Structures are given as structure tokens and as C-alpha cells.
Amino acid sequence: MSVILSNGAFAMAFDVLIIGAGIVGAACAVELATAGLRVAVIECDTPGSGATAAGMGHLVVMDDSEAQIALTRYSQILWHALVQDEPERYEYARTGTIWLAADEEEMQAVSQKQALYTAHAIASEVLDRVQLYALEPHLRPGLTGGLLVPDDGVVYPPRCAMVLLERAQQRGATLLYGNVVQLLPDGVQLESGERVKGEAIVIANGARARDLVPEMPIRPKKGHLVITDRYPGLLHHQLVELGYIKNAHAASGDSVSFNVQPRGTGQILIGSSRQFVDTSEIDYSILGKMLRLATSYLPDLAQCSCIRIWTGFRAATPDGLPLIGPHPHRAGVWLATGHEGLGITTSLATARLLAAQMLAQPPEIPAEPYLPARIFQEATHHE
């Protein structure tokens, strides 16, 4: 069910209002509606737009911290279960990820990475130079090897958000169109003047969350992406340089990393960049650095035609982990935001953890590392 809100009294009331119909909000709607709650998802734009539409859709295990590896691995397992029957609905492909080592020093990092993955029962394989080029022959000569993580995959995020939203609606959730401008003690107020009642409110609109909760310690982190025309066979796996993690979670400054993805269409998605700015215009200086780095690893990209360039905003927290749980100072307000570049990967796990807390059920992995209270206390401490 979908409703366009207009002027006049709006009598509907819900157990839960979810602000944002991106992939995180849609996943939360599925879990809460399945539990029997009356759920409304409120979206001011097209469902699956915003950061969801801007993302790469890489379902990847990341190991920047124990909490990050736990959340990404848990969510990857949930994704595998979700897509196994109808992978085409989600435009899912099990591409695997190859973390590239440029020299012997980085090969030592590969060994450390594999040891960590093995400790968490995550399949991986160290590749020497010969094995690497057998899998990806178009890489530049001279790389030392890499780490193949075969269970990583790719989805098309806007499509996934729509499928999840449809599933939530089949379970009784309602999609409302309107722009929330204020949180109320018993619901929300929209730009149109309408008020929608809800016993609980879930903030799941990414970097825009600060419009409603200005004290939230998240910042928008801008990124650029480029997609090429169709070049089947040029790329087979998601390729990422080993320096990606360090650049991805830098607390300040601009950075670019080599990160390319094969799409099922034969197109290649090229990333990535990070800037702490809030303007959506293309920064051709940072874009140039990103593309030069990409072609330094994959020289044949220089001969490819790019058909679209776009930007998006990641919601970044100070410690690089999302906010999943109750707002510590606002009764009835719950947070599901701050995922930075891992919102697609961790959307399903976020929904499970949030629903478990809201329903007072034991979570399948510990929720403590992601509770919002940790960040608000730190922010208060530094004021």
C-alpha cells in the first residue's frame, strides 16, 4: 500500500514509522512488519534513491575492526540466504573480491588478512603472481599477488531496495510519500503540515538524519562513481587495492582508492573517492585522480568509454561503525544510520539487530558495538 500525503487531517496511526525508503529502511520494514507490527515507511523521494542508488552494491566482508567483520560477515550470510532462490531479482552475482598486493610488503598484509579471515571461518585463498594473472589477465604487469575472497558478491542496490519494500508491503507495511521536517512526541510532522502518528520512530535516511536529529555525530562523506560502456571479459572479480581500508575510514582529508566492479551487463563500475564535503557537484580534480589510479592498475580502462559519472553521500560516524539501536536521549527514537560505505552490505544485519532490540529479543550477534549511546557519550565527553 502506498499513500501520497496532502493537506488535511491524516488519521492513520502506526506502531513504527521508518524515515527513509533506502535499502536500510526497506530492510527494517521487512523485519518489523514480519513481526506483526503496523509499519509505515516515509519517503520524500523515489524509494531506493539517495545513498542506495549511488552505491556500488558490493557485498563484502570488511575487517577494519572486530565489530566490523562481525557485522559484515553476519549480513553477508543473510544476503546469501535471501538471494539464493531468485538471484536475478536482486541482480546478484557471486563475483568474489581480489585484494591486490603490489609488492612483497603488501603480500605480508595479505597473509595477515587471510589469517584473520580463517579465524572467522571466512573462505579465502592467497594468490601468487601466476594465479592472479590467470584470474585477471588485464591487470598491469608486475603485481605480486593477492587474496581472493570467493563468497563476496554484487547486487544492484536500487532494485534490492524495491524488492525489500515490496516484501514489507506484502506483510502489511505502508509506504507514505512526504518530507518529514520534525519529530513529535507521538509521531512526525511533514512539510505539508500533516502529522503521522507512531509509537516508535526509526531514523534510516542516511546522512540526512541530522536534519531531524542535529545532535547526531555523523558527517556526509562524498564519493564519485563512474560506469563504462559494455566490455564483456575485461573484468571478472571485484578488484580492490589493499590500501582501500586505510583510505576508506580516514577521519579527514580527501582520498582515492582503486576499486572496480564487473556488472552483469558487461559494464565496469569504477570507484572510489572520499571527501568530507556536502556539495554534490562533480569534483573533476578528485575524479581525475581516481581514474588515473584505476587505469594504473587496469590499463585497458583507458580505452573504455564512460557513459555516466555521479556522486553520493555516505553517512560517516567517528569510529566507522553504524548507529543501530535506541537514541540515548530521545524516548521512542531509534537509529539505523551511519553505515558509511557499507550500508548495502550491512542493511540486512542492521534490520535484524534493530528489530531484536525493538522487540526485546536476543540478537544473533552482540549489538553493543553498534549502539548509538557509545557515540553520543563520546561526543558529549569532547564538548
Buried (B, 14 or more C-beta within 10 A) or exposed (E): EEBEBEEEEBEEBBBBBBBBBBBBBBBBBBBBBBBEBBBBBBBBBBBBBBBBBBBBBBBBBBBBBEBBBBBBBBBBBBBBEBBEEEBEBBBBBEBBBBBBBBEEEBBEBBEEBBEBBEEEEBEBBBBEBEBBBEBBEBBEEEBBBBBBBBBBBBBBBBBBBBBBBBBBBEBBBBBBBBBBBEBBEEBBBBEBEBBBBBBBBBBBBBBBBBBBBEEBBBBBBBBBBBBBEEBEEBBBBBBBBBBBBEBBBBEEEBBBBBBBBBBBBBBBBBBBBBBBBEEEEEBEEBBEBBBEBBBBBBEBBEEBEBEEBEBBBBBBBBBBBBBBBBBBEBEBBBBBBBBBBBBBBBBBBBBBBBBBBBEEEEBEBEBEBBBBBBBBEEEEEEE
